[in-house]
Amino acid sequence: MIVSTQDKQKEIAFFDGHAAADSYDVFTPESNLRLIGTCARLAKWKPGARIADLGCGSGVFTDLLRRQGFDAVGLDLSPKLITLGQAKYPGITFIEGDVEHLPFADASLDGILLSGLLHHLPDPARCVAEAFRVLRPGGSFAAFDPNRMNPFMYLYRDRSSPLYSPVGVTENERPVLAHRISAVFTAAGFKADTDYISDLSYRYLASAKLRWLLPAYNAVDRVVFAPNLMKPLRSFVLTYGEKP
């Protein structure tokens, strides 16, 4: 059954569990850097911009934003991940909070990164409306989420797939369709656009039984989806845009 609202307590319990093992940094450092660099380029953030990393987890992407010259702050629902981020990156402000009720003033941010967040929200409209509220006019956002049109993401992570695995995800999660996510941002008042990215090498998979397949998956993802004609099938949807 597809839920229409996010069960926040299940999300907190799930991610608090990952905090105990510090295991939710799923990509290689090179892939993390490429992903965040791509998001910053699409959103056209300038050095010194005040950027909120929503769904920051333990702060890996927040730290990369800081290293690239942005004034970054991280926010996450999981108190244990926030504690972990504070310990790992003491120079960054981390806030425990709900993306549907952001603790930022109106028009107080230059940019927002939605870090693999929207596919956790059965209805992302409230989060997107909050992003619109806290961004200044001319401020911009970037989001990345698993692409339902990618055959691997669909087969392994979509509940309608006969090969769906619930290991390592919550019942709230589902890969996204690019046009639907873009439409939510447009409806909130943003100018929104879409891009896609693959060749993000995983170094962690929740299922120990399938972990040995990661090198093969990484190689296939790198080669098969490289041609431009395969772009809409790449593993992640990038949604980005500006508040007029």
FIDO-737542 format. One record per residue (C-alpha): residue in one letter; x, y, z. Coordinates in steps of 0.25 Angstrom, whole numbers, padded with zeros to 4 digits, always signed. Layout:
<pts>
AXYZ
...
</pts>
This chain:
<pts>
M+0000+0000+0000
I+0005+0014-0004
V+0004+0024+0008
S+0000+0038+0006
T+0007+0044+0017
Q+0021+0041+0023
D+0022+0033+0035
K+0033+0042+0042
Q+0035+0033+0054
K+0039+0021+0045
E+0048+0031+0037
I+0055+0035+0050
A+0057+0021+0055
F+0062+0016+0042
F+0073+0028+0041
D+0076+0027+0055
G+0080+0013+0053
H+0089+0017+0042
A+0096+0027+0051
A+0100+0017+0061
A+0108+0010+0050
D+0112+0023+0042
S+0108+0015+0030
Y+0099+0025+0022
D+0111+0031+0013
V+0107+0022+0001
F+0115+0028-0010
T+0130+0028-0012
P+0137+0042-0009
E+0139+0044-0023
S+0124+0042-0026
N+0120+0051-0015
L+0129+0062-0020
R+0123+0061-0034
L+0109+0060-0030
I+0110+0073-0021
G+0118+0080-0031
T+0107+0077-0042
C+0096+0082-0033
A+0104+0095-0029
R+0106+0097-0044
L+0092+0095-0048
A+0087+0104-0037
K+0097+0115-0040
W+0101+0117-0026
K+0112+0127-0024
P+0123+0126-0013
G+0118+0131+0000
A+0104+0128-0002
R+0096+0123+0010
I+0091+0109+0006
A+0083+0099+0015
D+0085+0085+0012
L+0072+0078+0015
G+0072+0063+0019
C+0087+0065+0022
G+0089+0052+0029
S+0103+0052+0036
G+0107+0064+0028
V+0116+0059+0017
F+0109+0068+0006
T+0108+0080+0016
D+0123+0079+0018
L+0126+0078+0003
L+0117+0091+0001
R+0126+0098+0011
R+0138+0093+0005
Q+0134+0099-0008
G+0132+0113-0002
F+0118+0113+0002
D+0112+0117+0016
A+0105+0103+0018
V+0096+0099+0029
G+0090+0085+0030
L+0076+0080+0035
D+0071+0066+0037
L+0060+0059+0044
S+0069+0049+0051
P+0075+0054+0064
K+0086+0043+0064
L+0090+0047+0050
I+0091+0062+0055
T+0099+0058+0067
L+0108+0050+0058
G+0110+0062+0048
Q+0113+0071+0059
A+0124+0062+0064
K+0130+0060+0050
Y+0129+0074+0045
P+0130+0083+0057
G+0131+0096+0049
I+0117+0094+0042
T+0103+0097+0049
F+0094+0085+0049
I+0079+0086+0052
E+0070+0075+0056
G+0057+0079+0049
D+0046+0075+0039
V+0047+0079+0025
E+0031+0081+0024
H+0033+0092+0036
L+0046+0099+0033
P+0053+0107+0045
F+0057+0118+0035
A+0051+0132+0034
D+0044+0136+0021
A+0054+0140+0009
S+0066+0136+0018
L+0074+0127+0009
D+0081+0128-0004
G+0080+0113-0007
I+0074+0100-0003
L+0080+0086-0006
L+0070+0075-0005
S+0079+0063-0002
G+0072+0050-0007
L+0060+0055+0001
L+0048+0057-0008
H+0047+0042-0011
H+0044+0040+0004
L+0032+0049+0004
P+0019+0042-0002
D+0015+0057-0004
P+0026+0066-0006
A+0018+0079-0008
R+0019+0084+0007
C+0034+0083+0007
V+0035+0090-0007
A+0025+0101-0001
E+0034+0103+0011
A+0047+0103+0001
F+0040+0114-0006
R+0036+0122+0006
V+0051+0122+0012
L+0058+0125-0001
R+0060+0140-0005
P+0055+0145-0018
G+0066+0140-0028
G+0070+0129-0019
S+0071+0115-0025
F+0070+0100-0021
A+0075+0087-0026
A+0070+0073-0023
F+0075+0059-0026
D+0066+0046-0025
P+0066+0032-0031
N+0060+0031-0044
R+0048+0022-0046
M+0051+0021-0061
N+0065+0015-0058
P+0063+0000-0059
F+0072-0003-0047
M+0065+0007-0038
Y+0051+0002-0043
L+0054-0013-0041
Y+0061-0012-0028
R+0054+0000-0021
D+0040+0002-0026
R+0029-0005-0019
S+0022-0009-0032
S+0034-0017-0037
P+0034-0032-0035
L+0048-0031-0030
Y+0046-0020-0020
S+0055-0021-0008
P+0050-0014+0005
V+0064-0016+0011
G+0071-0003+0014
V+0059+0006+0012
T+0046+0011+0019
E+0032+0009+0014
N+0032+0024+0011
E+0042+0023-0001
R+0040+0022-0015
P+0048+0026-0028
V+0043+0038-0034
L+0038+0042-0048
A+0045+0054-0053
H+0032+0061-0059
R+0024+0059-0046
I+0035+0065-0037
S+0037+0077-0047
A+0022+0080-0047
V+0022+0081-0031
F+0033+0092-0032
T+0026+0099-0043
A+0012+0098-0035
A+0019+0105-0023
G+0024+0116-0032
F+0038+0112-0036
K+0044+0113-0050
A+0048+0098-0050
D+0056+0089-0059
T+0062+0075-0060
D+0075+0068-0063
Y+0080+0054-0060
I+0093+0048-0055
S+0099+0034-0054
D+0113+0028-0051
L+0111+0031-0036
S+0119+0019-0031
Y+0113+0012-0018
R+0122+0008-0007
Y+0111+0003+0002
L+0098-0005+0000
A+0089-0009+0011
S+0087-0023+0007
A+0099-0032+0010
K+0095-0042+0001
L+0096-0033-0011
R+0108-0025-0007
W+0117-0033-0015
L+0110-0028-0028
L+0113-0013-0026
P+0126-0013-0035
A+0118-0019-0046
Y+0106-0010-0044
N+0116+0002-0043
A+0122-0002-0056
V+0109-0004-0064
D+0104+0009-0059
R+0116+0016-0064
V+0116+0010-0078
V+0101+0008-0081
F+0096+0021-0078
A+0107+0030-0083
P+0101+0033-0097
N+0092+0045-0097
L+0081+0037-0103
M+0081+0029-0090
K+0080+0042-0081
P+0065+0040-0077
L+0069+0026-0072
R+0081+0030-0063
S+0080+0026-0049
F+0077+0040-0042
V+0068+0051-0046
L+0073+0065-0043
T+0063+0076-0041
Y+0067+0090-0040
G+0062+0104-0042
E+0060+0118-0036
K+0050+0126-0028
P+0046+0138-0037
</pts>
